[in-house]
């Protein structure tokens, strides 16, 4: 399995392509591709590596993570997924854009809602959904145990945690979620791939994150 990171849009959000080298099957996690350059960069990468996108998954519904949903759904014609509890954010993406002075395309309909223990398959690998509220009510993480990687959206960052001052955010919830769903389940050597900034590990955050001691 391979990961390609695309820092995109005005928020410098990490969009990910996660793909199987053997089968060419891939998924886009948080399609934030906003400009024509960003969109062409994605398409060029997929074509050059012969990757066929099977799924589009949003870790949550904040504007920076859904800016490219309309483009991605139209381009790849594959199902797109989000947790039901973040539908209210997803459906108000155009309004969120107005608050930041950003024009946002109308969000395409959600193909299906995902929840705890749903799985996606790429090649022989299973990517499991964890419901991880706190940054938003419907926040999710995606975990591939075989590769020991967790796509964690804006739940946790290197030496930090996701904001809780946005609609639906809650500080106590995000702390409990990280401790129970991340620290309580996964070993220290799991890599955390967040929605912003660089990657980190469960062990490093368990030991050093000032919000979680």
C-alpha positions as CSV (number, residue, x, y, z in Angstrom):
1,X,0.0,0.0,0.0
2,X,1.1,3.5,-0.8
3,X,0.1,7.0,0.4
4,X,0.3,10.2,-1.6
5,X,-0.3,13.5,0.3
6,X,-1.6,16.6,-1.5
7,X,-1.5,19.8,0.6
8,X,-4.3,21.7,-1.1
9,X,-6.7,24.7,-1.0
10,X,-6.4,28.0,1.0
11,X,-6.4,26.0,4.2
12,X,-3.4,23.8,3.3
13,X,-5.4,20.7,4.1
14,X,-3.9,17.3,3.5
15,X,-5.9,15.3,0.8
16,X,-4.7,11.7,0.6
17,X,-4.7,9.1,-2.1
18,X,-4.3,5.7,-0.6
19,X,-3.8,2.9,-3.1
20,X,-2.7,-0.7,-3.7
21,X,0.3,-1.0,-5.9
22,X,-0.6,-4.5,-7.1
23,X,-4.2,-3.8,-8.2
24,X,-4.2,-0.1,-8.8
25,X,-7.3,0.3,-6.6
26,X,-7.3,3.6,-4.6
27,X,-9.4,5.9,-2.5
28,X,-9.4,9.6,-2.0
29,X,-9.6,10.7,1.6
30,X,-10.8,14.3,2.1
31,X,-10.9,15.6,-1.5
32,X,-10.0,19.2,-0.9
33,X,-8.8,19.9,-4.5
34,X,-10.0,23.4,-5.1
35,X,-8.0,25.0,-8.0
36,X,-7.6,23.8,-11.5
37,X,-3.9,23.3,-10.8
38,X,-4.6,21.1,-7.8
39,X,-7.2,19.1,-9.7
40,X,-4.8,18.6,-12.7
41,X,-2.0,17.6,-10.3
42,X,-4.3,14.8,-8.9
43,X,-5.3,13.5,-12.2
44,X,-1.8,13.5,-13.5
45,X,-0.6,11.5,-10.5
46,X,-3.4,9.0,-10.9
47,X,-2.8,8.5,-14.6
48,X,1.0,8.2,-14.2
49,X,0.6,5.5,-11.5
50,X,-2.4,3.8,-13.2
51,X,-4.6,4.2,-10.1
52,X,-8.4,3.6,-10.3
53,X,-10.3,5.4,-7.7
54,X,-13.0,3.3,-6.0
55,X,-14.1,5.5,-3.1
56,X,-14.3,9.1,-2.0
57,X,-14.4,9.4,1.8
58,X,-14.6,12.5,4.0
59,X,-13.3,12.3,7.5
60,X,-15.7,15.2,8.5
61,X,-17.7,17.9,6.9
62,X,-15.7,21.1,7.4
63,X,-15.3,23.2,4.3
64,X,-11.5,22.6,3.9
65,X,-12.1,18.9,3.7
66,X,-15.0,19.0,1.2
67,X,-14.0,21.8,-1.2
68,X,-13.2,19.3,-4.0
69,X,-16.1,16.9,-3.5
70,X,-18.1,18.1,-6.5
71,X,-15.0,17.9,-8.7
72,X,-14.1,14.4,-7.4
73,X,-17.5,12.9,-7.7
74,X,-18.0,14.3,-11.3
75,X,-14.5,13.2,-12.3
76,X,-14.4,9.7,-10.9
77,X,-18.1,8.7,-10.8
78,X,-17.6,6.6,-7.6
79,X,-19.5,6.6,-4.3
80,X,-18.8,9.3,-1.8
81,X,-19.1,8.8,2.0
82,X,-19.4,10.8,5.2
83,X,-20.8,10.1,8.7
84,X,-24.5,11.0,9.1
85,X,-23.8,13.3,12.1
86,X,-21.7,15.6,9.9
87,X,-24.3,15.9,7.1
88,X,-25.4,19.3,8.5
89,X,-21.9,20.6,7.9
90,X,-21.6,19.0,4.5
91,X,-24.9,20.5,3.3
92,X,-23.9,23.9,4.5
93,X,-20.5,24.0,2.7
94,X,-21.6,26.8,0.5
95,X,-22.5,28.9,3.5
96,X,-19.2,28.0,5.2
97,X,-17.5,29.3,2.1
98,X,-19.2,32.6,2.3
99,X,-17.8,33.1,5.8
100,X,-14.2,32.7,4.4
101,X,-14.8,34.5,1.1
102,X,-14.5,31.3,-0.8
103,X,-16.8,30.2,-3.6
104,X,-17.9,26.6,-3.0
105,X,-19.6,24.3,-5.5
106,X,-22.9,22.7,-4.5
107,X,-22.1,19.5,-2.7
108,X,-23.1,16.3,-4.6
109,X,-25.5,14.0,-2.8
110,X,-23.9,11.6,-0.3
111,X,-23.9,8.0,-1.7
112,X,-24.0,6.4,1.7
113,X,-23.3,7.1,5.4
114,X,-20.5,5.4,7.2
115,X,-20.2,4.5,10.8
116,X,-18.2,2.5,13.3
117,X,-16.8,-0.8,11.9
118,X,-17.7,-0.1,8.3
119,X,-14.8,-1.2,6.0
120,X,-13.4,-0.4,2.6
121,X,-11.3,-2.8,0.6
122,X,-8.3,-2.0,-1.6
123,X,-6.6,-5.0,-3.0
124,X,-6.2,-7.4,0.0
125,X,-6.3,-4.6,2.6
126,X,-9.2,-3.6,4.7
127,X,-9.6,0.0,5.8
128,X,-11.8,0.2,8.9
129,X,-13.9,3.1,10.0
130,X,-13.8,4.5,13.5
131,X,-16.3,7.0,14.7
132,X,-14.2,9.7,16.4
133,X,-16.3,12.7,17.4
134,X,-15.0,15.8,19.2
135,X,-13.7,18.0,16.4
136,X,-17.1,17.5,14.8
137,X,-20.0,15.2,15.7
138,X,-19.5,12.9,12.7
139,X,-15.7,12.8,12.6
140,X,-14.2,9.5,11.6
141,X,-10.8,7.9,11.3
142,X,-9.7,5.3,8.8
143,X,-7.4,2.6,9.9
144,X,-5.4,0.0,8.0
145,X,-4.1,-2.4,10.6
146,X,-2.0,-4.4,8.1
147,X,0.0,-1.2,7.3
148,X,-0.4,0.3,10.8
149,X,-1.6,3.6,9.5
150,X,-4.5,5.8,10.7
151,X,-6.0,8.6,8.6
152,X,-7.2,10.8,11.5
153,X,-8.6,13.9,9.9
154,X,-8.6,16.8,12.3
155,X,-8.9,14.7,15.5
156,X,-5.2,14.8,16.5
157,X,-2.1,16.5,15.2
158,X,1.6,16.5,16.1
159,X,1.6,18.0,19.6
160,X,-1.9,19.3,19.2
161,X,-5.6,18.4,18.8
162,X,-8.4,19.5,16.5
163,X,-10.3,22.7,17.2
164,X,-13.4,22.4,19.3
165,X,-14.8,25.9,18.9
166,X,-16.5,25.2,15.6
167,X,-20.2,24.1,15.4
168,X,-20.5,20.6,16.9
169,X,-17.1,20.6,18.5
170,X,-16.6,19.6,22.1
171,X,-13.3,19.6,24.1
172,X,-14.2,16.9,26.6
173,X,-15.4,14.7,23.8
174,X,-12.3,15.0,21.6
175,X,-10.0,14.3,24.6
176,X,-12.0,11.2,25.5
177,X,-12.2,10.0,21.9
178,X,-8.4,10.2,21.4
179,X,-7.7,8.4,24.7
180,X,-10.3,5.7,24.1
181,X,-10.3,5.2,20.3
182,X,-6.6,6.0,19.5
183,X,-4.5,5.5,22.6
184,X,-6.7,2.8,24.0
185,X,-6.7,0.6,20.8
186,X,-3.5,1.1,18.8
187,X,0.1,0.4,19.5
188,X,2.8,3.1,19.6
189,X,4.1,2.3,16.2
190,X,1.0,3.2,14.3
191,X,1.4,6.2,12.0
192,X,-1.1,9.1,12.3
193,X,-1.8,10.9,9.0
194,X,-3.7,14.1,9.9
195,X,-5.7,16.6,8.0
196,X,-3.0,19.3,8.4
197,X,0.7,19.5,9.0
198,X,3.1,16.5,9.2
199,X,2.5,12.9,10.2
200,X,3.2,11.6,13.7
201,X,2.8,8.4,15.6
202,X,0.6,7.1,18.4
203,X,3.6,6.7,20.7
204,X,5.0,10.1,20.1
205,X,1.6,11.8,20.9
206,X,1.0,9.5,23.9
207,X,4.3,10.6,25.3
208,X,4.5,14.3,24.2
209,X,1.2,15.8,23.3
210,X,0.5,18.5,26.0
211,X,-3.3,18.2,25.6
212,X,-3.3,14.4,26.4
213,X,-1.1,14.0,29.4
